[in-house]
């Protein structure tokens, strides 16, 4: 998983930090939200989101990688079976950090980190994109004339032998219909 940061660690060495983050992640997945210090919440966020991304993949290798980090089979099962399907459409941002004030004893800044399990709502398109997408859809479509004469219907139903003989008649009927269409529009 992510390698330990340089500089001060969360109350100990790199091994302690790794265990601390794994336990915080397990608690987050088990309960859905936890209250901790802001620093721990900020360090937990990328760690937990990476584990959720593995869970979204859902294959055996991803399950074993998460299990090597967390170590609790129940939590891994919750992550893969319950949490991953709920965030399947989401492309990141699986956690939310909310600051809640300072702790009473040592005045440490506290925060609540929680999983974001609400369904994703599609973003509204901007005006330019909506206009560009609507323009091709609104292109005029040539529709057949609503009033078909009975002769045209009979001609389309005639066998192929008769179609060759009636080809000149069809051309004449089509020209007559074309001549009548503009006249009807002018009358309206």
ChimeraX commands (.cxc) that place a marker at each C-alpha (Angstrom):
marker #1 position 0.00,0.00,0.00 radius 0.5
marker #1 position 1.16,3.63,0.22 radius 0.5
marker #1 position 4.64,3.92,1.65 radius 0.5
marker #1 position 5.07,5.87,4.88 radius 0.5
marker #1 position 5.60,9.58,4.58 radius 0.5
marker #1 position 8.83,11.27,5.50 radius 0.5
marker #1 position 8.95,13.27,8.67 radius 0.5
marker #1 position 6.86,12.74,11.78 radius 0.5
marker #1 position 4.55,9.74,11.77 radius 0.5
marker #1 position 1.28,9.19,13.55 radius 0.5
marker #1 position 2.63,8.44,17.00 radius 0.5
marker #1 position 5.40,5.96,16.12 radius 0.5
marker #1 position 7.46,4.39,13.39 radius 0.5
marker #1 position 6.42,3.28,9.94 radius 0.5
marker #1 position 5.23,-0.14,11.10 radius 0.5
marker #1 position 3.03,1.43,13.75 radius 0.5
marker #1 position 1.66,3.89,11.21 radius 0.5
marker #1 position 0.84,1.07,8.78 radius 0.5
marker #1 position -1.03,-0.86,11.49 radius 0.5
marker #1 position -2.81,2.27,12.71 radius 0.5
marker #1 position -4.08,3.10,9.20 radius 0.5
marker #1 position -5.14,-0.51,8.61 radius 0.5
marker #1 position -7.14,-0.53,11.85 radius 0.5
marker #1 position -8.73,2.84,11.05 radius 0.5
marker #1 position -9.68,1.57,7.57 radius 0.5
marker #1 position -11.18,-1.61,9.04 radius 0.5
marker #1 position -13.25,0.44,11.50 radius 0.5
marker #1 position -14.37,2.75,8.69 radius 0.5
marker #1 position -15.55,-0.15,6.53 radius 0.5
marker #1 position -17.23,-1.90,9.45 radius 0.5
marker #1 position -19.12,1.12,10.82 radius 0.5
marker #1 position -19.43,3.42,7.79 radius 0.5
marker #1 position -18.07,6.43,9.66 radius 0.5
marker #1 position -15.60,7.06,12.47 radius 0.5
marker #1 position -14.59,10.04,14.58 radius 0.5
marker #1 position -10.84,10.65,14.79 radius 0.5
marker #1 position -8.34,13.50,14.65 radius 0.5
marker #1 position -8.14,15.58,11.47 radius 0.5
marker #1 position -4.57,14.43,10.81 radius 0.5
marker #1 position -5.48,10.76,11.02 radius 0.5
marker #1 position -8.57,11.32,8.86 radius 0.5
marker #1 position -6.53,13.09,6.19 radius 0.5
marker #1 position -3.95,10.28,6.21 radius 0.5
marker #1 position -6.69,7.63,6.12 radius 0.5
marker #1 position -8.57,9.05,3.13 radius 0.5
marker #1 position -6.20,7.99,0.28 radius 0.5
marker #1 position -5.52,4.68,2.03 radius 0.5
marker #1 position -9.21,3.78,2.31 radius 0.5
marker #1 position -10.06,4.99,-1.20 radius 0.5
marker #1 position -7.36,2.80,-2.65 radius 0.5
marker #1 position -8.82,-0.22,-0.84 radius 0.5
marker #1 position -12.30,0.61,-2.17 radius 0.5
marker #1 position -10.86,0.81,-5.68 radius 0.5
marker #1 position -9.45,-2.69,-5.23 radius 0.5
marker #1 position -12.85,-3.86,-3.99 radius 0.5
marker #1 position -14.53,-2.43,-7.08 radius 0.5
marker #1 position -12.29,-4.64,-9.24 radius 0.5
marker #1 position -13.63,-7.59,-7.31 radius 0.5
marker #1 position -11.24,-10.29,-8.53 radius 0.5
marker #1 position -9.35,-12.76,-6.37 radius 0.5
marker #1 position -6.04,-10.92,-6.61 radius 0.5
marker #1 position -7.66,-7.66,-5.42 radius 0.5
marker #1 position -9.32,-9.51,-2.53 radius 0.5
marker #1 position -6.00,-11.02,-1.45 radius 0.5
marker #1 position -4.23,-7.64,-1.63 radius 0.5
marker #1 position -6.88,-6.03,0.57 radius 0.5
marker #1 position -6.78,-9.00,2.94 radius 0.5
marker #1 position -2.99,-8.61,3.27 radius 0.5
marker #1 position -3.52,-5.04,4.43 radius 0.5
marker #1 position -6.59,-5.34,6.65 radius 0.5
marker #1 position -6.29,-8.92,7.86 radius 0.5
marker #1 position -9.91,-9.26,9.02 radius 0.5
marker #1 position -11.94,-11.51,6.72 radius 0.5
marker #1 position -15.28,-10.11,7.93 radius 0.5
marker #1 position -14.30,-6.55,7.06 radius 0.5
marker #1 position -12.95,-7.62,3.67 radius 0.5
marker #1 position -16.22,-9.42,2.98 radius 0.5
marker #1 position -18.21,-6.30,3.95 radius 0.5
marker #1 position -16.00,-4.20,1.68 radius 0.5
marker #1 position -16.33,-6.49,-1.34 radius 0.5
marker #1 position -19.96,-7.61,-0.91 radius 0.5
marker #1 position -21.71,-4.50,0.41 radius 0.5
marker #1 position -19.64,-1.36,-0.11 radius 0.5
marker #1 position -18.17,-2.02,-3.58 radius 0.5
marker #1 position -21.56,-2.53,-5.33 radius 0.5
marker #1 position -22.89,0.68,-3.79 radius 0.5
marker #1 position -20.01,2.75,-5.17 radius 0.5
marker #1 position -19.74,0.95,-8.53 radius 0.5
marker #1 position -20.87,3.99,-10.56 radius 0.5
marker #1 position -18.77,6.45,-8.55 radius 0.5
marker #1 position -15.39,7.35,-10.07 radius 0.5
marker #1 position -13.64,8.30,-6.85 radius 0.5
marker #1 position -14.40,10.36,-3.78 radius 0.5
marker #1 position -15.60,7.41,-1.72 radius 0.5
marker #1 position -14.97,9.19,1.61 radius 0.5
marker #1 position -16.01,12.50,3.15 radius 0.5
marker #1 position -14.24,14.34,5.96 radius 0.5
marker #1 position -16.26,16.71,8.16 radius 0.5
marker #1 position -14.58,18.78,10.86 radius 0.5
marker #1 position -16.42,18.65,14.19 radius 0.5
marker #1 position -14.48,20.89,16.53 radius 0.5
marker #1 position -11.81,20.22,19.15 radius 0.5
marker #1 position -11.50,17.39,21.64 radius 0.5
marker #1 position -12.23,18.33,25.24 radius 0.5
marker #1 position -9.15,16.84,26.90 radius 0.5
marker #1 position -6.24,18.01,24.73 radius 0.5
marker #1 position -7.98,20.43,22.34 radius 0.5
marker #1 position -6.99,18.28,19.31 radius 0.5
marker #1 position -8.96,19.11,16.14 radius 0.5
marker #1 position -11.43,16.30,15.47 radius 0.5
marker #1 position -13.14,15.14,12.29 radius 0.5
marker #1 position -15.64,12.55,11.15 radius 0.5
marker #1 position -14.61,10.49,8.13 radius 0.5
marker #1 position -17.43,8.58,6.46 radius 0.5
marker #1 position -18.11,6.53,3.36 radius 0.5
marker #1 position -20.12,8.24,0.64 radius 0.5
marker #1 position -22.65,5.58,-0.37 radius 0.5
marker #1 position -25.32,7.78,-1.98 radius 0.5
marker #1 position -25.99,7.06,-5.65 radius 0.5
marker #1 position -24.25,9.33,-8.12 radius 0.5
marker #1 position -26.49,11.89,-9.82 radius 0.5
marker #1 position -25.48,12.82,-13.36 radius 0.5
marker #1 position -24.04,16.29,-13.69 radius 0.5
marker #1 position -26.14,18.77,-15.66 radius 0.5
marker #1 position -24.61,19.61,-19.00 radius 0.5
marker #1 position -23.39,23.14,-19.61 radius 0.5
marker #1 position -25.38,25.35,-21.99 radius 0.5
marker #1 position -22.82,25.03,-24.81 radius 0.5
marker #1 position -22.64,21.24,-24.60 radius 0.5
marker #1 position -26.42,20.92,-24.34 radius 0.5
marker #1 position -26.93,23.12,-27.42 radius 0.5
marker #1 position -24.31,21.20,-29.40 radius 0.5
marker #1 position -25.85,17.87,-28.44 radius 0.5
marker #1 position -29.39,19.04,-29.21 radius 0.5
marker #1 position -28.58,20.53,-32.64 radius 0.5
marker #1 position -27.88,17.22,-34.44 radius 0.5
marker #1 position -30.86,15.61,-32.74 radius 0.5
marker #1 position -33.20,18.35,-33.97 radius 0.5
marker #1 position -32.10,18.09,-37.60 radius 0.5
marker #1 position -35.11,17.88,-39.92 radius 0.5
marker #1 position -36.05,14.33,-40.75 radius 0.5
marker #1 position -37.78,13.66,-44.05 radius 0.5
marker #1 position -41.08,12.04,-43.30 radius 0.5
marker #1 position -43.18,10.28,-45.89 radius 0.5
marker #1 position -46.34,12.04,-46.92 radius 0.5
marker #1 position -49.12,11.34,-44.49 radius 0.5
marker #1 position -51.67,11.06,-47.28 radius 0.5
marker #1 position -50.78,8.14,-49.50 radius 0.5
marker #1 position -53.04,7.52,-52.39 radius 0.5
marker #1 position -54.62,4.12,-52.77 radius 0.5
marker #1 position -52.83,3.66,-56.08 radius 0.5
marker #1 position -49.41,3.94,-54.38 radius 0.5
marker #1 position -50.42,1.37,-51.74 radius 0.5
marker #1 position -51.66,-1.03,-54.40 radius 0.5
marker #1 position -48.49,-0.55,-56.43 radius 0.5
marker #1 position -46.25,-1.42,-53.46 radius 0.5
marker #1 position -48.27,-4.58,-52.81 radius 0.5
marker #1 position -48.19,-5.71,-56.48 radius 0.5
marker #1 position -45.94,-8.66,-57.44 radius 0.5
marker #1 position -42.54,-8.05,-59.02 radius 0.5
marker #1 position -43.83,-8.88,-62.54 radius 0.5
marker #1 position -46.45,-6.18,-62.39 radius 0.5
marker #1 position -43.96,-3.70,-60.91 radius 0.5
marker #1 position -41.90,-3.68,-64.10 radius 0.5
marker #1 position -45.00,-3.01,-66.19 radius 0.5
marker #1 position -46.29,-0.33,-63.85 radius 0.5
marker #1 position -42.97,1.55,-63.48 radius 0.5
marker #1 position -44.02,4.37,-65.82 radius 0.5
marker #1 position -47.30,4.65,-63.90 radius 0.5
marker #1 position -45.42,4.95,-60.59 radius 0.5
marker #1 position -43.22,7.73,-61.99 radius 0.5
marker #1 position -46.28,9.61,-63.13 radius 0.5
marker #1 position -47.99,9.13,-59.75 radius 0.5
marker #1 position -44.85,10.30,-57.90 radius 0.5
marker #1 position -44.61,13.43,-60.09 radius 0.5
marker #1 position -48.27,14.15,-59.55 radius 0.5
marker #1 position -47.83,13.80,-55.78 radius 0.5
marker #1 position -44.78,16.09,-55.88 radius 0.5
marker #1 position -46.71,18.69,-57.83 radius 0.5
marker #1 position -49.65,18.52,-55.43 radius 0.5
marker #1 position -47.57,18.87,-52.24 radius 0.5
marker #1 position -46.43,22.49,-52.79 radius 0.5
marker #1 position -49.94,23.47,-53.84 radius 0.5
marker #1 position -51.38,22.12,-50.59 radius 0.5
marker #1 position -48.80,24.05,-48.54 radius 0.5
marker #1 position -49.65,27.28,-50.33 radius 0.5
marker #1 position -53.33,26.75,-49.68 radius 0.5
marker #1 position -52.78,26.43,-45.97 radius 0.5
marker link #1:1,2 radius 0.2
marker link #1:2,3 radius 0.2
marker link #1:3,4 radius 0.2
marker link #1:4,5 radius 0.2
marker link #1:5,6 radius 0.2
marker link #1:6,7 radius 0.2
marker link #1:7,8 radius 0.2
marker link #1:8,9 radius 0.2
marker link #1:9,10 radius 0.2
marker link #1:10,11 radius 0.2
marker link #1:11,12 radius 0.2
marker link #1:12,13 radius 0.2
marker link #1:13,14 radius 0.2
marker link #1:14,15 radius 0.2
marker link #1:15,16 radius 0.2
marker link #1:16,17 radius 0.2
marker link #1:17,18 radius 0.2
marker link #1:18,19 radius 0.2
marker link #1:19,20 radius 0.2
marker link #1:20,21 radius 0.2
marker link #1:21,22 radius 0.2
marker link #1:22,23 radius 0.2
marker link #1:23,24 radius 0.2
marker link #1:24,25 radius 0.2
marker link #1:25,26 radius 0.2
marker link #1:26,27 radius 0.2
marker link #1:27,28 radius 0.2
marker link #1:28,29 radius 0.2
marker link #1:29,30 radius 0.2
marker link #1:30,31 radius 0.2
marker link #1:31,32 radius 0.2
marker link #1:32,33 radius 0.2
marker link #1:33,34 radius 0.2
marker link #1:34,35 radius 0.2
marker link #1:35,36 radius 0.2
marker link #1:36,37 radius 0.2
marker link #1:37,38 radius 0.2
marker link #1:38,39 radius 0.2
marker link #1:39,40 radius 0.2
marker link #1:40,41 radius 0.2
marker link #1:41,42 radius 0.2
marker link #1:42,43 radius 0.2
marker link #1:43,44 radius 0.2
marker link #1:44,45 radius 0.2
marker link #1:45,46 radius 0.2
marker link #1:46,47 radius 0.2
marker link #1:47,48 radius 0.2
marker link #1:48,49 radius 0.2
marker link #1:49,50 radius 0.2
marker link #1:50,51 radius 0.2
marker link #1:51,52 radius 0.2
marker link #1:52,53 radius 0.2
marker link #1:53,54 radius 0.2
marker link #1:54,55 radius 0.2
marker link #1:55,56 radius 0.2
marker link #1:56,57 radius 0.2
marker link #1:57,58 radius 0.2
marker link #1:58,59 radius 0.2
marker link #1:59,60 radius 0.2
marker link #1:60,61 radius 0.2
marker link #1:61,62 radius 0.2
marker link #1:62,63 radius 0.2
marker link #1:63,64 radius 0.2
marker link #1:64,65 radius 0.2
marker link #1:65,66 radius 0.2
marker link #1:66,67 radius 0.2
marker link #1:67,68 radius 0.2
marker link #1:68,69 radius 0.2
marker link #1:69,70 radius 0.2
marker link #1:70,71 radius 0.2
marker link #1:71,72 radius 0.2
marker link #1:72,73 radius 0.2
marker link #1:73,74 radius 0.2
marker link #1:74,75 radius 0.2
marker link #1:75,76 radius 0.2
marker link #1:76,77 radius 0.2
marker link #1:77,78 radius 0.2
marker link #1:78,79 radius 0.2
marker link #1:79,80 radius 0.2
marker link #1:80,81 radius 0.2
marker link #1:81,82 radius 0.2
marker link #1:82,83 radius 0.2
marker link #1:83,84 radius 0.2
marker link #1:84,85 radius 0.2
marker link #1:85,86 radius 0.2
marker link #1:86,87 radius 0.2
marker link #1:87,88 radius 0.2
marker link #1:88,89 radius 0.2
marker link #1:89,90 radius 0.2
marker link #1:90,91 radius 0.2
marker link #1:91,92 radius 0.2
marker link #1:92,93 radius 0.2
marker link #1:93,94 radius 0.2
marker link #1:94,95 radius 0.2
marker link #1:95,96 radius 0.2
marker link #1:96,97 radius 0.2
marker link #1:97,98 radius 0.2
marker link #1:98,99 radius 0.2
marker link #1:99,100 radius 0.2
marker link #1:100,101 radius 0.2
marker link #1:101,102 radius 0.2
marker link #1:102,103 radius 0.2
marker link #1:103,104 radius 0.2
marker link #1:104,105 radius 0.2
marker link #1:105,106 radius 0.2
marker link #1:106,107 radius 0.2
marker link #1:107,108 radius 0.2
marker link #1:108,109 radius 0.2
marker link #1:109,110 radius 0.2
marker link #1:110,111 radius 0.2
marker link #1:111,112 radius 0.2
marker link #1:112,113 radius 0.2
marker link #1:113,114 radius 0.2
marker link #1:114,115 radius 0.2
marker link #1:115,116 radius 0.2
marker link #1:116,117 radius 0.2
marker link #1:117,118 radius 0.2
marker link #1:118,119 radius 0.2
marker link #1:119,120 radius 0.2
marker link #1:120,121 radius 0.2
marker link #1:121,122 radius 0.2
marker link #1:122,123 radius 0.2
marker link #1:123,124 radius 0.2
marker link #1:124,125 radius 0.2
marker link #1:125,126 radius 0.2
marker link #1:126,127 radius 0.2
marker link #1:127,128 radius 0.2
marker link #1:128,129 radius 0.2
marker link #1:129,130 radius 0.2
marker link #1:130,131 radius 0.2
marker link #1:131,132 radius 0.2
marker link #1:132,133 radius 0.2
marker link #1:133,134 radius 0.2
marker link #1:134,135 radius 0.2
marker link #1:135,136 radius 0.2
marker link #1:136,137 radius 0.2
marker link #1:137,138 radius 0.2
marker link #1:138,139 radius 0.2
marker link #1:139,140 radius 0.2
marker link #1:140,141 radius 0.2
marker link #1:141,142 radius 0.2
marker link #1:142,143 radius 0.2
marker link #1:143,144 radius 0.2
marker link #1:144,145 radius 0.2
marker link #1:145,146 radius 0.2
marker link #1:146,147 radius 0.2
marker link #1:147,148 radius 0.2
marker link #1:148,149 radius 0.2
marker link #1:149,150 radius 0.2
marker link #1:150,151 radius 0.2
marker link #1:151,152 radius 0.2
marker link #1:152,153 radius 0.2
marker link #1:153,154 radius 0.2
marker link #1:154,155 radius 0.2
marker link #1:155,156 radius 0.2
marker link #1:156,157 radius 0.2
marker link #1:157,158 radius 0.2
marker link #1:158,159 radius 0.2
marker link #1:159,160 radius 0.2
marker link #1:160,161 radius 0.2
marker link #1:161,162 radius 0.2
marker link #1:162,163 radius 0.2
marker link #1:163,164 radius 0.2
marker link #1:164,165 radius 0.2
marker link #1:165,166 radius 0.2
marker link #1:166,167 radius 0.2
marker link #1:167,168 radius 0.2
marker link #1:168,169 radius 0.2
marker link #1:169,170 radius 0.2
marker link #1:170,171 radius 0.2
marker link #1:171,172 radius 0.2
marker link #1:172,173 radius 0.2
marker link #1:173,174 radius 0.2
marker link #1:174,175 radius 0.2
marker link #1:175,176 radius 0.2
marker link #1:176,177 radius 0.2
marker link #1:177,178 radius 0.2
marker link #1:178,179 radius 0.2
marker link #1:179,180 radius 0.2
marker link #1:180,181 radius 0.2
marker link #1:181,182 radius 0.2
marker link #1:182,183 radius 0.2
marker link #1:183,184 radius 0.2
marker link #1:184,185 radius 0.2
marker link #1:185,186 radius 0.2
marker link #1:186,187 radius 0.2
marker link #1:187,188 radius 0.2
view
